[in-house]
Amino acid sequence: MSKETTAESTAKGRTAGAVRCLNCFKRISPPSEAEKYMCPDCGYEWRISWPFPDFPRIRGPVWETNRELSERETSKKGWKSYGSE
């Protein structure tokens, strides 16, 4: 009987070199050493850091790109954007 440990079963589900988009929650794989990466699914752009080779982390959004996307979406729906009165 060869049961996996909890650590082994958790490690199987991990994906090296990928992060989860914080807007649409899809897995994205930025090219190695990229400083920015745009999610191909939703179009939001993220700043990427590389604490280790082949180990990306999202540092935060690229505000200019994401603000334009948000304003475009809110205007389509007829909502007022924050701060415009």
C-alpha positions in Angstrom: 0.0 0.0 0.0 1.8 3.1 -1.2 -0.3 6.1 -0.1 0.9 9.6 -1.0 1.7 12.1 1.7 -0.2 15.4 1.8 2.9 17.2 0.6 3.3 14.8 -2.4 -0.3 15.2 -3.4 -0.1 19.0 -3.1 3.1 19.1 -5.2 1.4 17.2 -8.0 -1.2 20.0 -8.4 1.4 22.8 -8.7 2.4 24.3 -12.0 5.9 25.7 -12.2 6.4 28.8 -14.2 2.8 29.9 -14.1 0.8 32.4 -12.1 -3.0 33.0 -11.8 -4.4 36.1 -13.3 -5.9 38.1 -10.5 -8.8 39.3 -12.7 -10.1 36.2 -14.4 -8.2 33.6 -12.4 -6.9 31.7 -15.4 -3.4 30.3 -15.3 -0.9 32.3 -17.3 2.7 31.5 -18.1 4.8 34.6 -18.7 8.0 34.3 -20.8 11.1 33.9 -18.7 12.4 37.2 -17.2 9.4 39.2 -18.5 8.7 42.4 -16.5 5.1 42.7 -17.7 2.7 40.2 -19.0 -0.9 40.7 -20.4 -3.4 37.9 -19.7 -4.5 36.5 -23.1 -7.9 35.7 -21.7 -9.1 39.0 -20.2 -6.5 41.5 -21.4 -5.4 42.8 -17.9 -1.6 43.4 -17.7 0.5 42.5 -14.6 3.9 43.5 -13.4 5.9 40.3 -12.9 8.9 39.6 -10.6 11.2 36.5 -10.6 12.4 35.6 -7.1 13.9 32.5 -8.6 14.5 31.4 -12.2 11.3 29.8 -13.6 9.3 31.1 -10.6 7.2 34.1 -11.5 5.2 36.2 -9.1 2.7 38.9 -9.7 3.8 42.2 -8.2 0.8 44.2 -9.1 -1.2 45.6 -12.0 -0.1 47.9 -14.8 -2.4 50.7 -13.9 -2.5 52.5 -17.2 -3.6 49.5 -19.2 -6.0 48.2 -16.6 -7.6 51.6 -16.1 -8.4 51.9 -19.8 -9.9 48.4 -19.9 -12.0 49.2 -16.8 -13.3 52.5 -18.2 -14.2 50.8 -21.5 -16.1 48.1 -19.8 -18.0 50.5 -17.5 -19.0 52.8 -20.3 -20.3 49.8 -22.3 -22.6 49.0 -19.4 -23.7 52.6 -18.8 -22.1 52.8 -15.4 -20.3 55.9 -14.2 -16.6 55.4 -13.5 -15.4 56.3 -10.0 -14.7 60.0 -9.6 -16.7 61.1 -12.7 -19.8 63.0 -11.6 
